[in-house]
């Protein structure tokens, strides 16, 4: 196992161990106390990108789909360790949000009919601007991303003035918020050409990102692969509200595949055509967005990149959440609460806090119906990467589906004390006149007018006082003449307050979070002085909670596995691990134990169990921890429960030194418990 250095003993030895661990984690994060700063830690993502990509492909975390046929951009297959890691990440998300926040969960279809996505606005507005090479029309580019790259290149040029820095930074920040005319003018201003050929580019034009698909053998029913999981929640809001005993607020979650026909998919997992989303729609009273748990998180600090700071090319700032809400930086308590919960989840999963920020959408990029919207961005080798969007979507989606499906999606709040309200309504005589005037469409017109919300009915009354007005009903246009309708105001006692709930939506891009965690976890372990190994010793310092496998079983020598006693010990050990729900691997190859440790460090496996020749005599084996490489010696029967407790956070690695013999990986002998 290495040189003759001994393991630690006593308080001094424990302090040495803790110092080693703290130094290690600071070094990996590029934090204070080390030669590298937070910026230096960020630089290492770019330095390590090639090594990490090679590791992920070689160990089959993921690789291009259809690879034996050459692959297609934007599609990836997750291999065994990647699939296990991703499933563990989703399981952690469910624990953190669905269980701890008492959310409901649904599973809706991946194919949606045309009417649904027409009502939601996706058919008409789910577009990106695209430009293409005017000479080689096989080369397409997403206009906003190309503009961002050009601005980044200009910012990196030597001799950039402060005024230019401000200009380039502002243009980059607004790249995906420009209109078609605006982004076309900017391309001309900076003389942007095709990055591959240098040829001129076409004018920007809209490209719808949805995948169309016919439904049924006749192909007459138009459908699409869903571009997001959120719409399936809105469609089932009514039924989920019933399951929640008709109470507000409440949340509904969905995890599943979404599909977007990206113009130029690249950058690994960060821009795919088929990807996994985990979304929450939290339904609230639009006039009361306070959160019952807000007081408990009001002192939590977030790094906020406010829209004003972006437009003035300033840096993000640190805010206590309570202060941010009180001063109007964050719109409401519920939005802020989910921002805090999102930060906690990401850090828990393995994202470094100093490389996590929340960027507010600019006024020009925020949806017209949104009250506020923040993106959780994680720094990676691709720069700041949007991984979670947290938006106050107001009542837009439910109103859109209620109108298109002619379905009542209002929440009915029972009032403890009835209230008397003045309401505007169509007179009975006027209703009869409308039915006569519009013939076979008369009943439809009357029902449409009578169903108008009070605000819209008052608006219609005002317009008809000025003259004729056109209205759209059932996708057809009808003309209402001046004086044709008569309205009356009357007092009405109400015991129910009906309103459309507002929605706070945290939307998680699981694949982007997955990719960011790998980058934050990866580092190259220094080689031993006498090592002849030319391969980089890559390590994934993954959290034990999401690691693809919790431990690996390593017989020190192949002869051990031929001993019937060892076979029984290993069989019982495997069975206990399975009973506890702990995934594991085995490596019984003839490679050295050091090389096998390195293989499993690449997979991010936190613990290794080594059986040697004395194990079959006394039942004691060695348990090695991945990051510190320290080892303990204990009876193999107790290892599964200890590993479970370590992975669940119910025990710490430092705790075990008070109970078991221990040593550094390079030491010959074990020291007694201290």
N, C-alpha and C positions, 0 to 999 in steps of 0.2 A: 504493500500500500504506500510506498514512498520512503522518505528520509527518516531519520531517527528522532525528529522533534516530538516532544511529548504533548499530550493533551493538557488542558488547564485543570487546576484544582483550586478550591477556595474562592474567596471573594475577589481576589485579584484576577484569577482566571476568568470568572464570570464577567467582570468588568471588561476584560480583554475581548471576550466573545461579543458582548453587546456593542463595544466600540467597533469591532469588525463589521457587525451587521449594519449599524447605523451608517458607517462610512460607505459600505457597499450600496445601500439604497440611495444615499445622497449622490454617489457617483453616477448611478444609473439615471437619476432624475436630472442630473446637471444642476443640483441645488447648491445652496450656500455651504461653505466649509470645504469646497473642493476647487480644484483648479478650473473646472468648467463652470460657467454660470448657467442660468436658465437658457440664455441664448446659445451657449455652447451645447447644452443638452439638446436643443432644437436642431443644431447643425448635425448632430450625430444621426438623426433620422435619414438625412440625405446621404451621409457617408455609408450608412448601413443598408441602404435600399437594395442594392444589387445582391448583397450577401443574403438578406432576408428573403428576397424573391426566389433566389436559388434554393434556399432551404425549404421554403413552402412548396416549391415544385418537386424537389427531390424527395421530401418526406410526405408528399401528397396531402398537404393541408388543403390546397386547391390547385387547379390547373385549368387551362382553357377547355371548354366543352368541345366535344367532337374532335378531340386533338388528333386522333389517328387519321382524320380526313382533312387536317389542316386548320380546323377551328373556325369559328365565326366571332368577330369582335363583339364584346358585350355579353357573352355567355360563359359561365364558369361552372365547373363541377367541384364540389367539396369532397375530398377524400376522407378516409376513416378518422384521422385526428382532427381535421377541420370540421367535419360534420359533428363530432362529439363536442368540440369546443363551442361551435355555434349553438348546438342544442343546450349546452350548459349555460351559455349567455342568455338564451331565451328563458330558460328555467329561472335564472336569477332575476330577470326582468319581471316574470310573472310573480315571483315571491315578493319583490320590492314594490310592485304596483298593484297587481290584481288582488293578491292576498292581503297585504298590509293596508291598502286603501279601500278594501271591500268593494272592488269593482265587479261588475258582471262581465262575462265574456261570451262572444258569439263567434261563429265560423260561417261566413257567407261564401257565395260562389265566386270563382275567379273570372267567369264570363258574365257580363252584364248586358242587358238589352239596351237598345238605342235610346228609348224614352228616358231611362234613368240618367244616362250621361248627358243627354240633351238638356234635361232639367237642371242638372248640376252645373252646366256651363262648359263641360269638358269637350263636347262636340264642337262648340263654336270658339272656345278660348284656350284650350289646352295646347298651346303652340309655342315653339321656339323660333327665333329668326335664324335663317340659314343663308349662307352665301356659298357660291361654288366658283371654281376656277373656270374662267370663260373659255379657255383653250382645252383643258382636260376636264371635261364635265363629270368624270368619275370621282373627282376630288371635291368633297363637301366639307364645310366647316360650320360649327355653331358660332354665330356671330358674336355673342356676348363673351364666350370663352376665348375666342381668338383676340378680341379686344383686350381682355384681361391680360393675356400673355404678352401682347404688344406693350401695354402699359408697364408690366413688370420689367420687360427688357429695357424700356426707356428709363425707369427708375434705377436700374443697375448701371447705366452708362456713367462714365466718369464726368465730373464737372457739372452735374445737374444742379441748377440753382434752387433756392428755396421756393420761388414762385413756380418753377416747373414741377418740383416735387409735389406741391400742393395741387397743381393742375392734374398731373398724372394720377395721383392717389385718388382724387375726387372722381375722375373719369372711370377708374377701375372699380371704385366702390359702387358706382351707378350703372355698371355695364349691363346688368340684366333688368334694368328699370327703364331703359330708353324705349321710345316708340320706334316703329320701323323707319320713319323719316329721320328721326334724330340719330339713330345709330348709323344710318346710311351717310348722313352728313359728317359724322365723326370719322368714319372710314376714309372719306375723301380728304378730310382735313389732315389726317396723319399719313395719307398715302399708303394705306395698308394693302399689301399684296398677298397672294397665295404663299404660305410659308414653305410649301414643298417645291414650287416651281418658280416663284417670283412673278407669275402672271397676274393680270388684273383679275379682280373678283366681281361677281355679279352684284346687282342691287340686293339688299336683304329682302327675303320673302318668308312668309309664314309656312311652317311645317307642323302638322298635327302629330303629336307623339303617341297616339293610341294605335294599337294593333286591331284592325277590324277583322271580324270573323262571322261568317253566316251561321245561323242557327237552324238546324233541321235539314232534312234531305233536299227540300226544295230550295233552300237558300234565300227564302223571301223575307225571313225575319233577321234584321240586322243586329249584330251584337259586337262587343269589343272585349278584349282582355282588359280587366280592370286596371286603371292607371294608379289606383290607390285603394287601400282597404277601408278608408273612412266611409265611403258611400254605403257600404253594407251595414254599417252601424246606424246611419241616419234612417235607412229604409226600415230598420227594425226597432227604432226608438220607442214607438208606441207600445210594442209588446214587452220590451225591456222595462218600460215605466210601470206596466201592469205587474211584472214580476217583482218590482221594487216597492210594491204596495202603494203605487201612485204617490211617491214622495220625491221631493227635490231637496238638495242636489243629489245627483248620483252619476256614476261614470260607467261607461261600457268600453271594453277593450276588444281588440282583434289583432291576431298575429297571422300573417300569411303572405303569399306571393303577390307582387304587383308587377306590371309590365309597362315599359315605356320604350318606344322605338327611337332611342337616342340617335342623334345625328352623327356624332363622332365619339363613340364609346372608347375610353382609354383610361389610363391611370389605374390599372388593376381593378380591384373590386369597387372602386369609388364611383364609377359611372357605368352601370350595367343596364341591359335591356330587360332582364328578369332578376328581381331582387326581393328581399324579405323586409317587410315593414311590421312594426309593432305600434299600433295607434290607440289612443284613448280619446273618447269624446266625453267630456265632463259637462253635464247639463245643469245649468244654474238659472235662477231667476235673474233676468237681465237687469233688474233694478237693484239687485243685492248680490254682489260678487265677493262678499266677505267669506273667509274660510275659517271653520271652527278650530283648525290646528295652527292658524297663522301665528299666534302669539308664541308658540313653541319654537318657531324657526325665524322669528323677526331679527335676531342678532346674528344670523348666519351671513357670511360675507361672500359676495359674488363679484367676479370681474365682468363689468358691464361696458360694452362698446356702444354708447348711445349714438343715435343718428346724427346729432349735432357734432359730435366728436369726429365721426367719419367724414362729414362734409367739410370740416375745417382741418382735416389731416392731423388730428391729435390722437394721443394714445388712449387706450381704454383706462378706466378708473375702477377702484375698488369701492363697493358700496355695501353697507348693511341693508338687508332686504327691507327691514322696517322703515328705514330712512328713504329708500328708493320709492316705496309705495307712497309714503307720506308726502314726498316732494313731487310726485307725479312722473317720476322717471319710468317706473313700471305702472301700468294702468290700474291694476286691481290686485287684491290679496290672493285670489285663486290662481291667477296667472303666475304671480310671484311664488306661491307655494309649490307649484309644479316645476318651476325653474330650480328651486332648491332641491326638490326630490330628484330631479334629473341630474343635478351635479352630484348628489350623494350616490346615485346609481352608477354613474360613469366612473367615479373615483373608486367605488367598491369593486367595479369590474376590472380595474387596472389602468385607468387613464390618469396621467399625472396632473394634479390640480393646477400647477403653474403653467401648463400648456392647454388650458381649457378656459374658454371665455364665452360670454353671451353677447351676440351682436344683434342690435335692433334693426329691423327692416327700415329702409329709408322711406320717406313719404311717397316717393314715386314708385317704389316696388311693392308697397303694401296693397293688398286687395281693397277695393273700395268699401267693402262691408266690414273690414277688420278694424277693431279698436286698437289693437297693439299686437306685435309679433316679434319674437326673439328667436334667433338660431343659436343652439349650443354648438360652438365650433371647437374642433380639436386640432392642435398643430401636429402636422405629420410631414413626411418627405414631400408632400404635394402642397405644403403651406397650410393656411387655415382652412379646414375642411368642415363644411356644414354636415352635422351628423344627426341633429335633433331640431325640429321646428316646433315652437310652442306659441300658439296663436289664439287670440280671442276672435273667433269667427262670427260673433254675434248670432243672429237668428237666421242667417242667410240660407243655409242648407235646408233646414226644416221648412221654412217658408216656400222655398223653391219646389220641394217635393210635394208639399201640401197642395200647392196651386196646380202643379202638373198632374198629380194623381187624383185631384179633387177629393182629398182625404183630410179629415180634421186631425191635425197634429198638435193642437193647443194643449197646454197643461191646465187642468182644472183645479184651482186652489179653492178649497172650502173656507169661506170666511166665518170666523167666530161670531162676528157681529154683522148682520146684513147692512149694505150701504145703498143709499138712494143716489142714482146717477141720471144725468140728462143725456139721452141718446138721440141720435138722428136716424130716422128711418123713412122708407118710401111709403107714401100714403096708399091705402087700399085701392082707391080709385085710380091712382097713377099706375099701380101695378097692373090693373086690368087693362088700362090704356096701352101699356107697353106690350102686353101679350097680343092685343089686337093689331098694333102697329107693325110688329115684326113677324106676324103670321106663324109659320111653323117653328121659327126660332124664338117666338115670344116667351115661352116658358123658360127657355135657357137664359134669355136676357134678364128676365125678372129675377130668377134665382141668382144670377151673377151680381146684379145690383144689390139685392138684399143681403148677400154674403160679404159685401165689401167691408173691410175694417173701417172703424169710425173715421180715422184720419183720411182714408182714401175717399170715403163717401162725402165728407165735407169738401174735399178738393174737387170732386165731380160736381157738387152743387155750385161751387164758386165758378167753375168753368162754364156751366150751362147758363149762368146769369149773364155772361159776357157774349155768348154766341154758341153756334154748333160746335160739337167736339166729337172726335173719332175715338173709339175704344176697341181694344182687341179682346175677343172672347173666342175661346176654342180655336185659336190660330187664325181667326177671321176678323176682318175689320168691319165695324158697324158705326153708323153715324147717329148720334143723339142730337136732336134739334133743341134750340134754345126754347125754354119754357115747356118742353115735352114732359119733364119729370117734376113732380111736386114732392117735397120732403116735409116732414113734421118733427118737431122736437117734443119729447115727452119724458116724464119722470119714470124711472124704472128701478124697482127694488131688486138688488142682486145679492144672492147668497154664495155665488161662485165668481171668482176672478179668473178669467181665461186669458192666457198669454202664451206666446211661443217662447220656449226656453232659449236662452243664450248658450253658447258652447265654447268651452276652453279646450283646445286640442293640442296635446303633446304627441308628436309624430316622430318615431325613432327609425332611422335607417340602420337596420341590424348589421348589414354587410359592411357599411362604413365604420361602424363602431368596432366590429370584428377586426378590420384592417388596421385601425388606429391602435387597438390594444396590442396587436402583434408588434407594431413599430415601437410602442412604448415599453414593451416587455423584452425586446431583443437586445442582446449585447454579445460581444465576442470575448470569451474568457481567455486571459493571457496564457500562453503555452509555457510548460515547464522548460527550464533551461536546457535539459538534456533530451527534450522531445524532438523526434524526427518526423512528426506528423505534419504534413504540408497543408492539410485541410483546416480551415478556420473552425475553432471550437465554439460554434454558435450556441447560445443559451436563450431560451424563452422563459423569463422570470414571471410566468403567469400566476395569477392568484390561484390558490389551491381550489377555490370554489368553482372556478370555470375551467381548470386544466382538463384536457381531454381524457386523461387517465390519472388516477390518484396515486398509483404506485406501480413499480415494476418489480418483478421477481427475478433475481439473478443468482443462480447457483454459481459458486466461485469456480467450479471445475465440472466438466461434463461427467466425470466419474461419480459425482455426488448423485446425479439423477438416476444412476443405475442401482443405487442402494434402496432396497424396499422400504426402509425406515424413512428415508428422505422423501420417497414418493408419497408415503402416507402423510407426512408432515405438510408437504406442499399441497396435497389434495385437500386436507382439512383447512389449510390456510386460504386457499382459493374459494372454498365453499363458504367460509365465514365472510370473506370480502364480498362475495356475491349477495349473501343474505343481508349485509349492511348497505347494499346498493352502491358499492364502490367499484368503479371500473379499474382494470389493471391490465398490464401486459407482462409477457415473459420473454426473456432472452437467454436461451440455453446454448448459444453459439460458442465456438472456441476462441472468440476474440478475448483480449485481456479485459480485466474488470474495469480498468480505466477507460478503455475505448467504449465499453458498453455503458458506463456511466454517461459518457459524452453523447452517445446516441440518444439516450433518454432525456438528457438535458435539452437537446434540440427540440424534443416534443413537448417540453414544458412540464414534464412529470415531476411533481414536487418531492416524491419520496421513492427511495430504492431499498429493497429488502434483499440482503445478500446472505445466502446460506453457504457455510463452509463445512469442512470435515468434522469439526467439533459440534456442529448443529445437530447431527444425528445422534450424538452422545448425550448432550445436555439440553437440547431443545432451544438453545439461545442463538439468535441471529443478529445481524447488524442492520440498523435502519439509518440510512443516509439522507440528509436534507439537501435539496438541489442548490440553493443559493449560497449558503454558508459552507457547504460541503463537510460539515461536522457530522459525526456518526455517534450513535448510541448502541449499547449492547443490552438486549433484553430477551425474555422468553418469547418465542414466536406466537404463542397462544394469545398474548395480550396485544400484539401489534395491530390487528384489524381495528379494534376499538380505539386505540390511540390514534391511528391514522384518520379514522372517522372524526374524532374530536379535533384533531389538528386542522383538517379540511373544513370543518364547520365553524372554526374560530372559538371552540369551547376549550381549547388548550393552546398554549404557545410553545414554540420550539425551545425557548429559554427555560420553560417550566420543567421540561423532561430531564434537564441536567441535575435537578435536585433529587431525582428518583433513580436514575440509571447511570451505569458506567458510560463514559464518553471520551471522544478523542477527535483531534483534527484528522482530516482525511490523509494527511501526509505523515501522521505519527504511527509508531509501531505498537504502542501499548495504550490501553484504556485507563482513564483515571476514574476513581470512585465518585459516586454522587457528591455534589457540593451544595 
